């Protein structure tokens, strides 16, 4: 069987791939040549990305506590300690309000996926469950803390659509307060009340150990639940001073979960493994992550310990740093031994058995391929189907083949694959007659989700900064969305002429492509996400900097069919601080940055996923009542919330209020239950008469309605892994 495998790999490893993948990193880097430099201010800024508390301040506090928490009646503020606020399961059903915008939906989809990647929480679509989260586009960003019972609103208003903001509100919903509310916070931060309006100081309350529990997680400056250092400032000054100055610019990050956030969630419920599977191998450990040599091939892969292994045992062109750390005397990688002069020999490195819970996976790895001119040596990765009883490889399918000289750089390769539930990877090296060929591999990761649409690498970043000034712009290579639309990224290393000092700028520009005649124009309802990738060694715990927006007529004519080579850009002048790129996380590694772009077509989302949305508002006469039809929600579930439900839902039928209840809102569950037809209309009118008499009658009707519309049992869920972006083949 192994001999057969070798023959298959030799025959297919370096055959012409079915789909030619665009090579976007090469000798010298694509983006350091002077020919790319331009002065171009034909760009427009998307709506500014703002923090939760800035957004909510615009609408007033509206009864919120701690900036974005909707208190329930007789709030006890003990959600982390009091287990009655815990959800009974880590499977929490969700539903979308029928007026929720497409940008918000995209952010929620990403947040649901991120929870499954990092925790054991799943947020499947609601069916007939009693307790669930309802995402509504009300004023601002806010949530209740912990389970409230029945329908539980999470507000994702205008400006709140970023994935990280939604993750923050969902952490409240599962029962977690802000980081700076911790009992021990004064040992780590100082609250400067001189810069806070006295009426806003209550937002900085801290809670005793009788109220909250830190779950043995150290104070987390990186938490997505931490205020920024100017939150609730009345004069622009800092309201939070970190005791350790190194964290002053860290607090308030809105990228994604910190490792502390994940630990808090997983200890709170508790969780074991996340629902989606991930693997990262940096070849640091002695067992090299379970990879083994194929004993029936001709050549071997060897572990190279930087600063320890002698390059002379291989050749003088092997990399002197690894891809993981990019530092001298640190780390290790796997080197393909080409010290023999016999060409066309194969060496296979085979993974242990891997698993997946998803239909698509993102495979990423770092490679180094510095070849002699004309060398036919190369690198390939194959997917191996296996015997489920003993793990033997039965057949292989080529995933990617890389040939040619790629310079003395560590490069990144990333692609979406479709692996079975159990499989193996085979890393294949092929030699030529040249002993000075250097082929190495490092940092293999597989995440249970599709990769983002495109990416490109900017090598020699420090040289790029030295050779450009504010206003200098460079184009990315021509890239394509999954639907076939061409685009380029306009990248300003020092920012546009109008950017704040110290920021770099980034814009998405629709470009002419080979598919333009067959595409629908204009390019609307596309969620554009631009990211500077955190290249940390563990792909699962990266905290990349990103911003996104949705294309619309507001950007016309930028999103019309391009009449010239490229349209004007639409994006952000103040995309990211250069100091963050240079000094925080692993945005800069081996003097290179990676820019990733994801484009999600939202045009058919509501049609294709109609079951995820709440029923639209009825066009029949309805009544207003001070009582919800659920005995599991607050009696008064917030007049403000009901007011906005009326504001966001058109009602064509007349409203027949009871005189004593003219100010109260109509609960959605009651509305949905009433929208039945002409025969039910008679019942509605009788109900109105009854409800206009006494409160006791109202209460009785509410109980009856609740018993009819809500089952008294929790339907078991299965983990929903289906709401990932399904990739389509490029045209």
C-alpha positions as CSV (number, residue, x, y, z in Angstrom):
1,X,0.0,0.0,0.0
2,X,2.8,2.5,0.9
3,X,4.6,1.7,-2.4
4,X,1.4,2.4,-4.3
5,X,1.1,5.7,-2.4
6,X,4.6,6.7,-3.4
7,X,3.9,6.0,-7.1
8,X,0.7,8.0,-6.9
9,X,2.5,11.0,-5.3
10,X,5.4,10.9,-7.8
11,X,2.9,10.9,-10.7
12,X,0.7,13.7,-9.4
13,X,2.7,15.9,-7.0
14,X,4.1,18.2,-9.6
15,X,1.6,17.7,-12.4
16,X,-0.1,20.9,-13.7
17,X,-2.8,21.8,-11.0
18,X,-6.4,21.9,-12.1
19,X,-6.8,25.5,-11.0
20,X,-3.8,27.8,-11.4
21,X,-3.5,29.7,-8.1
22,X,-2.2,33.2,-8.4
23,X,1.3,33.5,-6.9
24,X,1.3,36.7,-4.9
25,X,4.7,36.7,-3.1
26,X,8.0,36.4,-4.8
27,X,11.6,37.5,-5.1
28,X,11.9,41.0,-3.7
29,X,8.3,41.2,-2.7
30,X,5.5,42.5,-5.0
31,X,5.1,45.9,-3.3
32,X,8.6,47.3,-2.9
33,X,9.3,48.3,-6.5
34,X,9.3,52.1,-7.2
35,X,7.1,51.5,-10.2
36,X,4.1,50.9,-7.9
37,X,4.4,54.3,-6.1
38,X,1.7,56.8,-7.0
39,X,0.1,59.9,-5.5
40,X,-3.6,59.2,-5.5
41,X,-6.2,60.9,-3.3
42,X,-9.2,59.7,-5.3
43,X,-10.5,57.8,-2.4
44,X,-13.6,58.0,-0.2
45,X,-13.8,57.1,3.5
46,X,-16.3,54.6,4.7
47,X,-18.2,55.4,7.9
48,X,-15.8,55.7,10.8
49,X,-15.4,52.7,13.0
50,X,-16.4,53.8,16.5
51,X,-16.4,52.1,19.9
52,X,-19.5,50.8,21.6
53,X,-19.7,53.6,24.2
54,X,-19.2,56.4,21.7
55,X,-22.2,55.0,19.7
56,X,-24.4,54.7,22.8
57,X,-23.5,58.2,24.0
58,X,-25.1,59.6,20.8
59,X,-28.4,58.0,21.8
60,X,-28.1,58.9,25.5
61,X,-27.7,56.3,28.2
62,X,-31.3,55.2,27.9
63,X,-31.3,53.5,31.2
64,X,-28.2,51.5,30.4
65,X,-25.7,50.6,33.1
66,X,-21.9,50.2,32.6
67,X,-22.3,51.8,29.1
68,X,-24.0,49.0,27.2
69,X,-25.9,46.7,29.7
70,X,-29.7,46.7,29.8
71,X,-30.7,46.0,33.4
72,X,-33.6,43.8,34.2
73,X,-36.1,44.8,36.9
74,X,-34.6,44.5,40.4
75,X,-31.2,44.0,38.8
76,X,-29.0,42.1,41.3
77,X,-25.7,42.4,39.3
78,X,-24.6,39.0,40.2
79,X,-24.6,37.2,36.9
80,X,-21.2,35.6,37.1
81,X,-21.7,34.2,40.6
82,X,-25.5,33.5,40.5
83,X,-25.9,30.4,38.4
84,X,-29.6,31.2,37.8
85,X,-28.2,33.7,35.2
86,X,-26.4,30.9,33.4
87,X,-27.8,29.5,30.3
88,X,-28.9,25.8,30.9
89,X,-26.9,24.8,27.9
90,X,-24.0,26.1,25.8
91,X,-26.3,25.8,22.8
92,X,-28.2,29.1,22.6
93,X,-30.7,29.6,19.8
94,X,-30.7,32.9,17.9
95,X,-33.0,34.8,15.6
96,X,-32.6,37.9,13.4
97,X,-35.1,40.7,13.5
98,X,-36.6,41.2,10.1
99,X,-35.2,44.7,9.8
100,X,-31.6,43.8,10.7
101,X,-29.2,45.2,8.1
102,X,-26.9,43.0,6.0
103,X,-23.8,44.4,7.5
104,X,-25.0,43.5,11.0
105,X,-26.0,40.0,9.8
106,X,-22.5,39.5,8.3
107,X,-20.9,40.5,11.7
108,X,-23.2,38.2,13.6
109,X,-22.4,35.3,11.3
110,X,-18.7,35.9,11.9
111,X,-19.2,36.2,15.7
112,X,-21.2,32.9,15.8
113,X,-18.4,31.2,13.9
114,X,-15.7,32.7,16.2
115,X,-17.5,31.4,19.3
116,X,-17.5,27.9,17.8
117,X,-13.8,28.2,16.9
118,X,-12.7,29.2,20.4
119,X,-15.4,27.9,22.9
120,X,-18.0,25.1,23.2
121,X,-20.8,27.6,22.6
122,X,-23.0,27.2,19.6
123,X,-25.6,29.7,18.4
124,X,-27.9,27.7,16.0
125,X,-31.0,29.1,14.3
126,X,-34.1,29.2,16.6
127,X,-36.8,26.8,15.9
128,X,-39.4,26.4,18.7
129,X,-37.2,27.0,21.8
130,X,-38.5,29.0,24.7
131,X,-35.3,30.9,25.5
132,X,-33.4,32.5,22.7
133,X,-31.5,35.7,21.6
134,X,-33.2,38.1,19.2
135,X,-30.8,40.5,17.4
136,X,-32.6,43.8,16.7
137,X,-31.4,47.1,15.1
138,X,-32.4,49.3,18.0
139,X,-30.6,52.4,19.2
140,X,-27.0,51.6,20.1
141,X,-25.2,48.4,21.1
142,X,-26.4,46.7,24.2
143,X,-27.4,43.4,25.9
144,X,-28.8,42.0,29.1
145,X,-26.3,40.0,31.2
146,X,-27.0,36.3,31.5
147,X,-30.1,34.4,30.6
148,X,-33.4,36.4,31.2
149,X,-35.9,33.8,30.0
150,X,-37.9,33.9,26.9
151,X,-37.1,36.2,24.1
152,X,-33.9,38.2,25.0
153,X,-33.0,41.1,22.8
154,X,-29.4,42.0,21.8
155,X,-29.3,45.5,20.1
156,X,-27.1,45.8,17.1
157,X,-27.8,49.3,16.0
158,X,-26.2,51.5,13.4
159,X,-22.4,51.5,14.0
160,X,-22.5,48.3,16.0
161,X,-22.0,45.9,13.1
162,X,-18.3,45.0,13.7
163,X,-17.8,41.3,14.7
164,X,-15.9,42.3,17.8
165,X,-18.7,44.6,19.0
166,X,-21.1,41.7,18.6
167,X,-18.8,39.3,20.4
168,X,-18.7,41.8,23.3
169,X,-22.5,42.0,23.5
170,X,-22.8,38.2,23.3
171,X,-20.4,37.8,26.2
172,X,-22.7,40.0,28.2
173,X,-25.6,37.8,27.1
174,X,-23.9,34.6,28.4
175,X,-23.2,36.3,31.7
176,X,-20.0,38.3,31.8
177,X,-19.4,41.9,32.9
178,X,-16.7,44.3,31.8
179,X,-13.1,43.6,32.8
180,X,-12.6,46.9,34.6
181,X,-15.6,46.0,36.9
182,X,-13.5,43.3,38.6
183,X,-13.0,43.4,42.3
184,X,-9.2,43.6,42.0
185,X,-9.1,46.2,39.2
186,X,-7.5,49.0,41.3
187,X,-4.2,47.0,41.4
188,X,-4.0,47.3,37.6
189,X,-5.8,50.5,36.6
190,X,-6.7,53.9,38.0
191,X,-10.0,55.6,37.2
192,X,-9.4,59.4,36.7
193,X,-12.8,60.8,37.7
194,X,-11.5,64.4,36.8
195,X,-12.1,63.5,33.2
196,X,-15.6,62.0,33.7
197,X,-18.9,63.8,33.9
198,X,-20.2,63.2,37.5
199,X,-23.4,61.8,36.0
200,X,-21.4,59.1,34.2
201,X,-19.1,57.9,37.0
202,X,-21.5,55.1,37.8
203,X,-20.4,53.4,34.6
204,X,-17.0,52.6,36.3
205,X,-18.5,50.8,39.3
206,X,-16.6,47.7,40.5
207,X,-18.2,44.7,42.1
208,X,-17.2,42.6,45.1
209,X,-16.2,39.0,45.1
210,X,-19.8,38.2,46.4
211,X,-21.0,39.5,43.0
212,X,-18.4,38.5,40.4
213,X,-15.8,35.8,40.0
214,X,-12.6,36.1,38.0
215,X,-12.4,32.3,37.5
216,X,-8.6,32.4,38.2
217,X,-8.0,34.4,35.1
218,X,-5.4,37.1,35.5
219,X,-6.5,40.7,34.9
220,X,-6.7,41.0,31.2
221,X,-5.7,44.3,29.6
222,X,-6.3,42.6,26.2
223,X,-9.9,41.7,27.0
224,X,-12.5,42.5,24.4
225,X,-14.6,43.4,27.5
226,X,-12.3,46.2,28.7
227,X,-13.1,49.9,28.3
228,X,-10.8,52.0,26.2
229,X,-8.6,54.6,28.0
230,X,-10.9,57.5,27.0
231,X,-14.3,55.9,27.5
232,X,-16.8,58.4,28.9
233,X,-14.3,61.2,28.8
234,X,-15.9,64.6,28.9
235,X,-12.8,66.5,27.8
236,X,-10.8,64.0,25.6
237,X,-8.5,63.1,28.5
238,X,-7.8,59.6,29.7
239,X,-10.4,58.1,32.1
240,X,-8.4,54.9,32.7
241,X,-4.7,54.9,33.5
242,X,-3.0,51.5,33.5
243,X,-0.6,51.0,36.4
244,X,1.8,49.4,33.8
245,X,2.3,52.0,31.1
246,X,3.0,49.2,28.6
247,X,-0.7,48.5,28.5
248,X,-2.0,52.0,28.2
249,X,-2.6,51.7,24.4
250,X,-3.7,48.1,24.7
251,X,-6.9,48.4,26.7
252,X,-10.1,48.7,24.7
253,X,-9.1,46.5,21.7
254,X,-12.0,45.5,19.5
255,X,-10.4,42.9,17.3
256,X,-11.6,39.6,18.7
257,X,-11.4,37.5,21.9
258,X,-8.3,37.6,23.9
259,X,-6.9,34.4,25.3
260,X,-8.2,35.5,28.7
261,X,-11.7,36.0,27.4
262,X,-11.8,32.5,26.0
263,X,-10.4,31.1,29.3
264,X,-13.1,33.0,31.2
265,X,-15.9,31.6,29.0
266,X,-14.6,28.1,29.0
267,X,-14.1,28.0,32.8
268,X,-17.4,29.6,33.6
269,X,-19.7,27.0,32.1
270,X,-17.3,24.9,31.8
271,X,-16.2,23.9,28.3
272,X,-13.8,21.2,27.0
273,X,-12.9,21.3,23.4
274,X,-14.2,24.0,21.0
275,X,-16.9,22.8,18.6
276,X,-14.7,23.5,15.5
277,X,-11.4,21.8,15.3
278,X,-8.1,23.5,14.8
279,X,-4.4,22.4,14.5
280,X,-1.3,24.5,14.6
281,X,2.2,22.9,14.2
282,X,5.3,25.1,14.5
283,X,7.7,22.1,14.7
284,X,9.0,23.3,18.1
285,X,8.4,20.1,20.0
286,X,10.7,17.1,19.6
287,X,7.9,14.9,18.2
288,X,7.2,17.6,15.5
289,X,3.5,17.5,16.1
290,X,3.1,13.8,15.1
291,X,4.5,14.2,11.6
292,X,6.5,11.2,10.5
293,X,8.8,10.3,7.6
294,X,7.5,8.1,4.9
295,X,10.1,5.2,5.0
296,X,9.4,4.1,1.4
297,X,10.5,7.4,-0.3
298,X,14.0,8.4,-1.4
299,X,14.7,11.6,0.6
300,X,13.9,12.9,4.1
301,X,12.8,16.1,5.8
302,X,14.9,17.1,8.8
303,X,14.2,19.3,11.8
304,X,16.4,22.4,11.7
305,X,16.9,24.1,15.1
306,X,17.8,27.7,14.6
307,X,21.1,28.6,16.3
308,X,21.8,24.9,17.0
309,X,21.7,22.9,13.7
310,X,24.7,23.4,11.4
311,X,23.7,24.7,8.0
312,X,26.7,23.0,6.5
313,X,24.9,19.7,7.0
314,X,22.5,20.9,4.3
315,X,23.7,23.9,2.3
316,X,24.7,27.5,2.8
317,X,21.4,28.9,1.6
318,X,19.1,27.5,4.3
319,X,17.1,30.1,6.3
320,X,18.8,31.3,9.5
321,X,15.5,32.2,11.1
322,X,12.2,30.3,11.3
323,X,8.8,31.5,10.2
324,X,7.4,31.3,13.7
325,X,9.6,33.8,15.4
326,X,11.7,35.4,12.8
327,X,14.6,35.8,15.3
328,X,18.1,34.6,15.4
329,X,18.8,31.6,17.7
330,X,15.0,30.9,18.2
331,X,12.7,28.3,16.9
332,X,12.8,25.5,14.4
333,X,11.4,24.3,11.1
334,X,11.5,21.4,8.7
335,X,14.1,21.4,5.9
336,X,14.0,19.2,2.8
337,X,17.4,17.6,2.5
338,X,18.6,18.2,-1.1
339,X,22.3,17.4,-0.3
340,X,22.4,14.6,-2.9
341,X,22.8,15.4,-6.6
342,X,20.2,13.0,-7.9
343,X,17.2,14.8,-9.4
344,X,13.5,14.1,-9.2
345,X,13.6,12.3,-5.9
346,X,10.7,12.5,-3.5
347,X,10.5,13.0,0.3
348,X,7.2,12.7,2.1
349,X,6.3,14.1,5.5
350,X,3.0,12.6,6.8
351,X,0.8,14.0,9.5
352,X,-0.9,12.1,12.2
353,X,-4.7,11.5,11.7
354,X,-6.5,14.8,11.7
355,X,-10.2,15.5,12.3
356,X,-12.7,18.1,11.2
357,X,-16.3,19.0,12.1
358,X,-16.8,21.4,9.2
359,X,-17.3,21.0,5.5
360,X,-14.6,23.5,4.7
361,X,-11.2,24.1,6.3
362,X,-8.6,26.8,6.0
363,X,-5.1,25.4,5.4
364,X,-2.2,27.8,5.9
365,X,1.5,27.2,6.1
366,X,4.8,29.1,5.8
367,X,7.3,28.0,3.2
368,X,10.8,29.0,2.1
369,X,11.9,28.2,-1.4
370,X,15.2,29.7,-2.6
371,X,16.2,27.8,-5.7
372,X,19.0,27.8,-8.2
373,X,18.0,29.4,-11.5
374,X,16.3,26.8,-13.7
375,X,15.8,24.3,-10.8
376,X,12.8,22.0,-11.2
377,X,12.7,21.3,-7.4
378,X,9.4,22.0,-5.7
379,X,7.0,21.6,-2.8
380,X,3.5,20.1,-2.8
381,X,0.8,19.4,-0.2
382,X,-1.6,16.5,-0.6
383,X,-4.8,15.5,1.2
384,X,-4.8,11.8,2.1
385,X,-8.0,9.7,2.6
386,X,-7.4,7.0,5.1
387,X,-8.5,3.6,6.3
388,X,-10.8,4.5,9.2
389,X,-9.7,1.5,11.2
390,X,-5.9,1.6,11.0
391,X,-5.2,5.1,9.5
392,X,-3.3,3.8,6.4
393,X,-3.5,6.3,3.5
394,X,-5.6,4.9,0.7
395,X,-5.3,7.7,-1.8
396,X,-4.2,11.3,-2.1
397,X,-5.5,14.4,-3.8
398,X,-3.1,17.3,-4.6
399,X,-4.1,20.5,-2.9
400,X,-1.3,22.9,-4.0
401,X,2.0,22.7,-5.8
402,X,4.7,25.4,-5.6
403,X,7.6,25.6,-8.0
404,X,10.2,28.1,-9.0
405,X,12.4,30.5,-7.1
406,X,10.6,32.5,-4.4
407,X,13.6,34.3,-3.0
408,X,15.2,34.3,0.4
409,X,11.9,35.0,2.2
410,X,9.5,33.1,4.3
411,X,6.2,33.1,2.3
412,X,2.7,32.4,3.3
413,X,0.4,30.0,1.4
414,X,-3.3,29.8,2.3
415,X,-6.2,27.9,0.7
416,X,-9.6,26.6,1.5
417,X,-9.9,22.8,1.4
418,X,-12.7,20.3,1.7
419,X,-11.4,17.5,3.9
420,X,-13.3,14.5,5.2
421,X,-14.0,14.1,8.9
422,X,-10.8,12.1,9.3
423,X,-7.7,12.5,7.0
424,X,-4.0,13.1,6.8
425,X,-1.8,15.7,5.2
426,X,1.2,14.7,3.1
427,X,4.0,17.3,2.6
428,X,5.9,16.4,-0.6
429,X,9.4,17.7,-1.5
430,X,10.9,17.1,-4.9
431,X,14.6,17.5,-5.6
432,X,16.6,18.5,-8.6
433,X,20.3,18.0,-9.3
434,X,21.3,21.2,-7.5
435,X,22.6,20.9,-3.9
436,X,22.1,24.5,-3.1
437,X,18.3,24.4,-3.4
438,X,16.7,25.4,-0.1
439,X,13.1,24.2,0.6
440,X,11.6,24.5,4.1
441,X,8.2,24.4,5.7
442,X,6.9,25.8,9.0
443,X,3.8,26.9,10.9
444,X,1.1,24.6,9.4
445,X,-2.4,25.4,10.6
446,X,-5.8,24.1,9.8
447,X,-8.9,25.9,11.0
448,X,-12.5,24.5,10.7
449,X,-13.7,27.4,8.6
450,X,-13.2,28.7,5.0
451,X,-10.2,31.0,4.4
452,X,-10.9,34.6,3.6
453,X,-11.1,35.6,-0.1
454,X,-7.6,36.8,-0.9
455,X,-4.4,38.0,0.7
456,X,-1.0,39.4,-0.3
457,X,2.4,39.8,1.4
458,X,4.4,43.0,1.6
459,X,8.0,42.0,2.1
460,X,10.8,44.3,3.2
461,X,8.3,46.5,5.0
462,X,10.9,48.6,6.7
463,X,12.5,49.5,3.4
464,X,9.0,50.4,2.0
465,X,8.5,52.8,4.9
466,X,11.9,54.4,4.4
467,X,11.2,55.0,0.7
468,X,7.7,56.4,0.9
469,X,6.1,59.5,2.5
470,X,2.6,60.5,3.5
471,X,0.3,60.4,0.4
472,X,2.3,57.7,-1.4
473,X,0.1,54.9,-2.6
474,X,0.8,51.4,-3.9
475,X,-1.6,49.0,-5.6
476,X,-1.9,45.3,-4.6
477,X,-1.8,42.7,-7.4
478,X,-5.1,42.2,-9.2
479,X,-7.3,39.9,-7.1
480,X,-10.7,38.3,-7.6
481,X,-13.8,37.7,-5.4
482,X,-15.4,34.3,-5.3
483,X,-18.0,35.5,-7.7
484,X,-15.4,36.7,-10.2
485,X,-15.3,40.5,-9.5
486,X,-11.8,42.0,-9.9
487,X,-10.3,44.4,-7.4
488,X,-7.2,46.0,-6.1
489,X,-6.2,47.3,-2.6
490,X,-4.9,50.8,-2.5
491,X,-2.4,50.8,0.4
492,X,-0.8,54.0,1.8
493,X,2.1,53.0,4.2
494,X,2.1,56.5,5.8
495,X,-1.5,57.3,5.2
496,X,-3.3,59.6,2.7
497,X,-2.6,63.3,2.8
498,X,-5.7,63.7,4.9
499,X,-5.0,60.9,7.4
500,X,-4.0,61.5,11.0
501,X,-0.3,61.4,11.5
502,X,1.1,58.0,12.3
503,X,-1.7,56.0,10.5
504,X,-1.6,53.9,7.4
505,X,-4.6,53.9,5.1
506,X,-6.3,51.2,3.1
507,X,-9.0,51.3,0.4
508,X,-10.8,48.7,-1.7
509,X,-11.1,49.5,-5.4
510,X,-13.2,47.7,-8.0
511,X,-11.0,47.0,-11.1
512,X,-11.5,45.7,-14.6
513,X,-11.4,41.9,-14.8
514,X,-11.9,39.1,-17.3
515,X,-15.4,38.4,-16.0
516,X,-16.9,41.9,-16.2
517,X,-19.3,41.1,-19.1
518,X,-20.9,38.3,-17.2
519,X,-21.4,40.0,-13.8
520,X,-24.2,42.0,-12.3
521,X,-23.5,45.7,-11.8
522,X,-23.3,47.8,-9.7
523,X,-21.2,46.0,-7.1
524,X,-23.7,46.5,-4.2
525,X,-24.5,44.6,-0.9
526,X,-21.0,43.2,-0.7
527,X,-19.4,43.2,2.8
528,X,-15.7,44.2,2.4
529,X,-13.4,43.3,5.2
530,X,-9.8,44.5,5.1
531,X,-7.3,43.1,7.6
532,X,-3.7,43.4,8.7
533,X,-3.0,39.9,9.8
534,X,-1.6,39.1,13.3
535,X,1.1,36.5,12.2
536,X,1.3,35.0,15.7
537,X,2.5,31.4,15.9
538,X,-1.0,30.0,16.8
539,X,-3.5,30.9,14.1
540,X,-6.4,30.3,16.5
541,X,-5.4,33.0,19.0
542,X,-4.4,35.7,16.5
543,X,-5.9,39.2,17.1
544,X,-5.8,40.8,13.6
545,X,-6.7,44.4,13.0
546,X,-9.6,44.8,10.6
547,X,-12.4,47.1,9.5
548,X,-15.4,46.4,7.2
549,X,-18.3,48.1,5.4
550,X,-21.0,47.2,3.0
551,X,-21.1,48.5,-0.6
552,X,-24.1,50.6,-1.6
553,X,-25.2,53.6,-3.6
554,X,-23.5,55.8,-1.0
555,X,-20.3,54.8,-2.7
556,X,-21.4,55.5,-6.3
557,X,-19.8,55.5,-8.8
558,X,-17.0,53.6,-7.0
559,X,-19.0,50.4,-7.2
560,X,-20.2,50.8,-10.8
561,X,-18.6,48.7,-13.6
562,X,-15.1,50.2,-14.0
563,X,-14.6,52.1,-17.2
564,X,-10.9,52.5,-16.6
565,X,-8.4,50.1,-15.2
566,X,-9.4,50.7,-11.6
567,X,-12.1,52.7,-9.8
568,X,-11.5,55.1,-7.0
569,X,-11.0,53.5,-3.6
570,X,-13.5,53.2,-0.7
571,X,-12.1,52.5,2.8
572,X,-10.3,54.1,5.7
573,X,-7.7,56.9,5.9
574,X,-7.1,56.1,9.6
575,X,-7.0,52.3,9.2
576,X,-4.3,51.4,11.7
577,X,-1.5,53.0,13.7
578,X,1.9,52.3,12.3
579,X,3.2,52.0,15.9
580,X,0.8,49.1,16.4
581,X,2.0,47.5,13.2
582,X,5.7,47.8,14.3
583,X,5.5,47.2,18.0
584,X,2.4,45.1,19.0
585,X,1.4,41.5,18.5
586,X,3.0,39.9,15.4
587,X,1.7,42.2,12.7
588,X,5.3,42.5,11.4
589,X,7.3,39.3,11.2
590,X,10.4,38.6,9.1
591,X,10.1,42.3,8.0
592,X,6.8,41.5,6.2
593,X,3.1,42.2,6.8
594,X,0.2,40.2,5.4
595,X,-2.9,42.0,4.2
596,X,-6.1,39.9,3.9
597,X,-9.3,40.7,2.2
598,X,-12.7,39.0,2.5
599,X,-15.6,39.8,0.3
600,X,-19.0,38.4,1.2
601,X,-21.9,38.6,-1.2
602,X,-25.1,39.4,0.9
603,X,-27.5,39.9,-2.0
604,X,-29.4,36.6,-1.5
605,X,-28.9,36.1,2.2
606,X,-32.3,36.8,3.5
607,X,-33.9,34.8,0.7
608,X,-31.6,31.8,1.2
609,X,-31.8,31.9,5.0
610,X,-35.4,33.0,5.6
611,X,-35.8,30.7,8.7
612,X,-33.3,32.8,10.6
613,X,-35.5,35.9,10.6
614,X,-38.4,36.8,12.9
615,X,-41.8,37.0,11.3
616,X,-42.4,40.5,9.8
617,X,-44.8,42.8,11.4
618,X,-48.5,42.0,10.6
619,X,-50.8,44.2,8.6
620,X,-53.9,43.4,10.7
621,X,-55.2,45.4,13.6
622,X,-53.2,44.9,16.7
623,X,-53.5,45.9,20.3
624,X,-51.0,47.4,22.8
625,X,-50.7,45.9,26.2
626,X,-48.4,46.5,29.1
627,X,-47.8,42.7,29.4
628,X,-45.8,40.4,27.2
629,X,-47.3,37.1,26.2
630,X,-44.4,35.3,27.9
631,X,-44.1,34.6,31.6
632,X,-40.4,34.2,31.1
633,X,-39.7,37.8,30.1
634,X,-39.7,40.9,32.3
635,X,-43.3,42.3,32.8
636,X,-42.0,45.6,31.5
637,X,-39.3,44.4,29.0
638,X,-38.2,48.0,28.6
639,X,-40.5,50.6,27.2
640,X,-37.5,51.9,25.2
641,X,-37.2,48.6,23.4
642,X,-40.9,48.4,22.6
643,X,-40.8,52.0,21.3
644,X,-38.1,51.1,18.8
645,X,-39.8,47.9,17.7
646,X,-42.7,50.2,16.6
647,X,-40.2,52.6,15.0
648,X,-38.5,49.9,12.9
649,X,-41.6,48.0,11.9
650,X,-44.3,49.4,9.6
651,X,-47.8,48.6,10.6
652,X,-50.4,49.2,7.9
653,X,-53.5,48.3,10.1
654,X,-55.0,50.6,12.7
655,X,-53.8,50.5,16.3
656,X,-56.6,50.2,18.8
657,X,-55.2,51.1,22.2
658,X,-56.8,50.7,25.6
659,X,-57.1,54.1,27.2
660,X,-55.1,53.2,30.2
661,X,-52.3,51.7,28.2
662,X,-51.6,54.3,25.4
663,X,-47.9,54.6,26.1
664,X,-47.0,50.9,26.0
665,X,-45.4,49.0,23.1
666,X,-46.6,45.9,21.3
667,X,-44.5,42.8,22.0
668,X,-43.4,40.9,18.9
669,X,-44.5,37.5,20.2
670,X,-48.1,38.8,20.7
671,X,-48.1,40.4,17.2
672,X,-46.9,37.2,15.6
673,X,-49.5,35.1,17.5
674,X,-52.4,37.4,16.4
675,X,-51.6,37.5,12.7
676,X,-53.8,34.5,11.7
677,X,-56.7,35.6,9.5
678,X,-60.2,36.7,9.4
679,X,-61.6,34.2,11.9
680,X,-58.9,35.1,14.4
681,X,-59.8,38.8,13.9
682,X,-63.1,38.2,15.8
683,X,-61.1,36.7,18.7
684,X,-58.7,39.7,18.6
685,X,-61.6,42.2,19.0
686,X,-63.0,40.1,22.0
687,X,-59.5,40.1,23.5
688,X,-59.3,43.9,23.2
689,X,-62.5,44.3,25.1
690,X,-61.4,42.0,27.8
691,X,-58.0,43.7,28.1
692,X,-59.5,47.2,28.5
693,X,-61.4,46.2,31.7
694,X,-59.1,45.1,34.5
695,X,-55.4,44.3,35.0
696,X,-56.4,40.9,36.4
697,X,-58.0,40.0,33.1
698,X,-54.8,41.1,31.3
699,X,-52.7,38.9,33.5
700,X,-54.9,36.0,32.9
701,X,-54.8,36.4,29.1
702,X,-51.0,36.8,29.2
703,X,-50.7,33.5,31.0
704,X,-53.0,31.8,28.5
705,X,-51.1,33.3,25.5
706,X,-47.9,32.1,27.0
707,X,-49.1,28.6,27.5
708,X,-50.3,28.4,23.9
709,X,-47.3,30.0,22.1
710,X,-44.4,28.7,24.2
711,X,-43.7,25.0,24.9
712,X,-42.7,24.1,28.4
713,X,-39.8,22.1,27.4
714,X,-36.4,22.8,25.8
715,X,-36.0,21.1,22.5
716,X,-32.5,19.6,22.3
717,X,-30.1,21.1,19.7
718,X,-27.4,19.9,17.6
719,X,-24.4,22.0,17.0
720,X,-25.0,24.2,13.9
721,X,-21.8,24.5,11.8
722,X,-23.6,25.5,8.7
723,X,-23.5,29.3,8.8
724,X,-20.0,29.6,7.3
725,X,-19.3,31.4,4.1
726,X,-19.6,28.8,1.3
727,X,-16.9,29.4,-1.3
728,X,-17.7,29.3,-4.9
729,X,-15.2,28.4,-7.7
730,X,-13.6,31.4,-9.4
731,X,-14.7,31.9,-12.9
